[in-house]
Amino acid sequence: MTAGESHGVRWGTATDRGSRRETNEDSHLAQYPVFAVADGMGGHAAGEVASACAVDALRALVGPDTVTPDDVRAALADAQSRIRQIPVETGAPPGTTFSGVVVVDSARGRTWLVVNLGDSRTYRWADGALERVSVDHSEVEELVARGIITPADARTHPRRHVVTRVLGGGREDAPDPDFFALPLAAGDEVVVCTDGLTDEVPDARIAEILRHATGPQDAADRLLAAALVAGGHDNITVLVVEALPD
């Protein structure tokens, strides 16, 4: 559990292996301007190494005065290359989801650049409302989009953990991430998390916790605790980042 503040944003982080897993295959990076999580694919060889490769590659974006979407793509391509070099003796090739925000400069000022691969998620909390920004790359999300099942059905669907786009996973080339640009307004928060949170805690409960939290670290701690109380069946990682007044 760590908190920080830099360049007009402050953040809190929380991570736990949960109550059922022996190890924590999640990795995260919370260092301005990058706030991201990676969830090593469960049941795959070296999933924890794959998630670490993803966040380590993004460390190249920490330090430069400006960061562009092309910089993010290049870092993810580097992550893909690193993951493909992980030695695997048996089993499926390692892979990892990736989701988060990078603070970038644009003609309109600073912006949250949301990047997503897989079923880890990024939300925005603004004006007392929670909005899921990222779109899950999963089989059940595709079924929901086609109207075959409802969002409520997706929470318990037997194939809800089958992801369709990840780093690694046997691919040679880096997959195309989703990018979303959001205005960076004072008081707004973004929540970046692995599915260990969202599988246990519905969006309405996430919103309630954010409404009563006293700051980013308090929010991250409360969200983690809620996931553990609900069962903690998977690794859980939560980042909460707040834009401060100028």
WODA-V939299 format. One record per helix or strand of 2 or more residues. SS is the DSSP state (alpha for helix, beta for strand). FROM is the first residue (numbers start at 1). TO is the last residue. If there is no record, write none. Layout:
SS/FROM/TO  SS/FROM/TO
This chain:
beta/2/6  beta/9/16  beta/26/31  beta/34/40  alpha/47/61  alpha/69/84  beta/95/96  beta/98/106  beta/109/117  beta/121/126  beta/129/132  alpha/139/145  alpha/151/154  beta/167/168  beta/178/183  beta/189/193  alpha/195/198  alpha/203/212  alpha/216/229  beta/236/243
